Amino acid sequence: MKSFVASPEGMTAIGAVIARPRFCNGEMLSVTAGVDPAWLRYVIPEPLEPDGDSVRFMVGRWQSNCVDDFAGAGIYVPARLGELVGEYVLAMYMNDDASIIFGREVFGEPKKQATTQLRRANGRASAWVERYGERILTLEAELTEDTGPLDAKSLNFNIKALAATDGQGIEGDAIVTAADFDVHFTATMAGQGAVAVLGNGHDPLDSIPLGEMRGATWQEGDLLARARSVATIPGEQFAPYY
């Protein structure tokens, strides 16, 4: 019988999926740009530290074992925590509630709802994100180099937190999570790209001090994830970022 309360068997099944989510048959366009290191120090919360001078914009679509098919976008900056090196997720935009809830509740990803589009044809790719009637992110790329399949590992930092019930900051301490990805790309391409950003009063993408464009990549394949908690941040310290 279906219920508002999960059965023990249901809990086991849900836990297995949360522990090892799979994101399959993905197609992703990324464009990377240089950025002012001072801005990175401003937007990346301690104890994370900047680990470069770039920002990566990605729009993609996937199938999964946890939230069905979905599409979305992310903005990533290079960061480290001690010996852990990866990318801090500055912003994320998803096209449905299931992908928002899963990523936000499990990984702590800063997901918001938006409309995204991704296209590729004849050696060119383009993508955009729209939110509140504004096209806040546009990517364009000319893909000139077939770089073949790729197996790799990557790491994303996110921060889990809850708004305080009384509206004063957040409840307790925030939790820094690290999501480890085993990546199997069946096809990749590289080339040159361009980024256009726009603010809409809610998403300050136009505050990113973009520098020179550093290239574009197209990737197709699967990602197998596992997340873990790696640090905490005092609530009053993290509240302005939240």
C-alpha positions in Angstrom: 0.0 0.0 0.0 1.3 3.4 -0.9 1.6 5.8 2.0 3.1 9.1 3.2 5.5 7.0 5.4 8.1 4.8 3.6 8.3 1.1 4.4 11.6 -0.4 5.5 12.0 -1.9 2.1 11.3 1.5 0.5 13.9 3.1 2.8 16.5 0.6 1.7 15.7 1.2 -2.0 15.7 4.9 -1.6 19.0 4.9 0.3 20.7 2.8 -2.4 19.8 5.3 -5.1 20.8 8.3 -2.9 24.2 6.7 -2.1 25.1 6.0 -5.8 23.1 8.2 -8.2 23.8 7.8 -11.9 23.6 10.5 -14.5 23.6 8.8 -17.9 23.7 9.7 -21.6 24.6 13.2 -20.7 25.3 16.0 -23.2 27.1 19.0 -21.8 28.5 22.3 -23.3 31.0 24.2 -21.1 32.6 27.5 -21.8 35.4 28.7 -19.5 36.5 32.3 -18.9 39.2 34.0 -16.9 38.1 36.0 -13.8 39.5 38.3 -11.3 41.1 36.3 -8.4 39.8 38.9 -5.9 36.2 38.1 -7.0 36.9 34.4 -6.3 38.1 35.2 -2.8 34.9 37.2 -2.3 32.4 34.6 -3.5 34.0 31.4 -2.2 33.2 30.9 1.5 35.9 29.7 4.0 37.2 27.1 4.8 37.1 26.6 1.0 39.8 28.5 -0.9 40.2 29.6 -4.6 42.4 27.3 -6.6 42.7 29.2 -9.9 41.5 32.2 -11.8 38.6 31.0 -13.9 34.8 30.4 -14.0 33.1 27.6 -16.0 29.6 27.9 -17.4 27.8 24.6 -18.3 24.5 23.7 -19.8 23.5 20.1 -20.2 20.8 17.3 -20.2 20.9 13.9 -18.7 19.0 10.7 -17.9 19.2 9.3 -14.3 18.3 6.6 -11.9 17.1 9.2 -9.3 15.2 12.0 -11.0 14.3 10.6 -14.4 15.3 12.8 -17.4 16.2 16.4 -16.7 18.1 19.4 -18.0 19.9 22.2 -16.4 23.0 24.5 -16.0 25.7 25.2 -13.5 28.4 27.9 -12.8 31.6 26.5 -11.3 34.7 28.1 -9.8 38.0 26.3 -8.9 38.3 25.6 -5.2 40.1 23.4 -2.7 39.7 22.3 0.9 43.0 21.0 2.3 44.1 18.2 -0.1 40.7 18.1 -1.8 40.7 19.9 -5.1 37.7 20.5 -7.3 35.1 23.1 -8.2 32.7 25.0 -5.9 29.2 25.2 -7.4 28.3 28.9 -7.4 24.9 28.6 -9.0 22.7 25.9 -10.6 19.5 26.1 -12.6 17.2 23.1 -13.3 14.1 22.5 -15.4 12.0 20.6 -12.9 11.3 20.1 -9.2 12.6 16.5 -8.9 16.1 17.5 -10.0 16.1 20.6 -7.8 15.0 18.7 -4.7 17.4 15.8 -5.0 20.5 17.9 -5.7 19.6 20.5 -3.1 18.6 18.1 -0.3 21.3 15.5 -0.8 24.4 17.4 -2.2 23.5 20.9 -1.0 23.6 22.2 -4.6 22.3 25.8 -4.9 19.6 24.9 -7.4 16.8 27.2 -8.7 14.1 26.5 -11.3 14.7 27.9 -14.8 14.3 27.0 -18.5 17.4 25.8 -20.4 18.1 24.9 -24.0 21.1 23.1 -25.6 21.8 22.6 -29.3 24.6 21.2 -31.4 24.9 20.9 -35.2 27.6 21.3 -37.9 30.5 21.8 -35.5 28.8 24.5 -33.5 26.9 24.4 -30.2 24.8 26.9 -28.3 22.9 27.0 -25.0 21.0 29.4 -22.8 19.2 29.7 -19.4 16.1 31.8 -19.0 14.6 32.8 -15.6 11.9 35.4 -14.7 11.6 36.2 -18.4 15.2 37.1 -18.9 17.9 35.1 -20.7 20.5 35.3 -18.0 23.1 33.1 -19.6 24.0 32.4 -23.3 26.8 30.1 -24.5 28.2 29.9 -28.0 30.9 27.5 -29.2 32.7 26.5 -32.3 33.9 22.9 -31.8 36.9 22.2 -34.0 38.8 19.4 -32.3 37.6 15.8 -31.7 39.3 14.9 -28.5 37.9 11.4 -28.2 36.6 9.4 -25.2 37.7 10.2 -21.7 37.6 8.4 -18.3 38.3 10.7 -15.4 37.4 11.7 -11.8 36.1 15.1 -10.6 34.9 16.7 -7.4 32.3 19.3 -6.7 32.0 21.2 -3.4 28.5 22.3 -2.2 27.2 23.6 1.1 24.0 22.3 2.8 22.0 24.7 4.9 18.5 25.6 6.0 17.0 29.0 6.5 16.2 29.7 10.2 12.5 29.4 11.1 12.5 33.0 12.5 14.2 34.4 9.5 17.5 35.2 11.3 20.2 33.5 9.3 20.3 29.8 9.0 19.6 26.9 11.4 22.7 25.6 13.1 26.0 25.1 11.1 26.2 24.7 7.4 27.7 21.4 6.0 30.4 21.4 3.3 29.9 18.4 1.0 32.2 16.9 -1.6 30.6 15.0 -4.5 33.0 12.6 -6.2 32.2 11.8 -9.8 33.5 8.8 -11.8 33.2 10.2 -15.3 33.0 8.1 -18.5 32.7 10.3 -21.6 32.2 8.4 -24.8 32.8 11.5 -26.9 34.4 14.9 -26.3 35.1 17.9 -28.5 37.0 21.2 -27.9 37.1 24.6 -29.4 36.5 28.3 -28.8 33.5 29.7 -27.0 31.8 32.9 -25.8 29.7 33.8 -22.8 27.0 36.4 -22.3 25.5 37.1 -18.8 22.6 39.2 -17.6 21.2 40.0 -14.2 17.5 39.9 -13.5 17.2 41.2 -10.0 17.4 37.7 -8.5 20.4 36.1 -10.2 23.4 38.5 -10.3 25.3 36.8 -13.1 26.1 40.2 -14.5 28.3 40.8 -11.4 30.8 38.2 -12.6 33.9 40.1 -13.8 34.5 38.0 -16.9 38.0 38.1 -18.5 39.3 36.4 -21.6 37.6 33.4 -23.0 39.6 30.2 -22.4 37.8 27.6 -24.6 34.8 25.4 -24.9 34.2 21.7 -24.5 31.4 19.4 -25.6 31.1 16.1 -23.6 28.8 13.1 -23.9 28.6 10.2 -21.5 27.9 9.0 -17.9 28.6 10.3 -14.4 28.5 8.1 -11.3 28.4 10.1 -8.1 29.0 9.6 -4.4 28.7 12.5 -1.9 30.1 13.0 1.6 30.3 15.6 4.3 33.8 17.0 4.7 33.5 20.2 7.0 31.1 22.6 8.7 30.8 26.4 8.7 29.4 28.4 11.6 25.9 29.5 10.6 26.5 33.2 11.2 29.6 33.0 8.9 27.8 31.3 6.0 24.4 33.2 6.2 25.4 36.0 3.8 26.4 33.4 1.1 23.1 31.5 1.7 
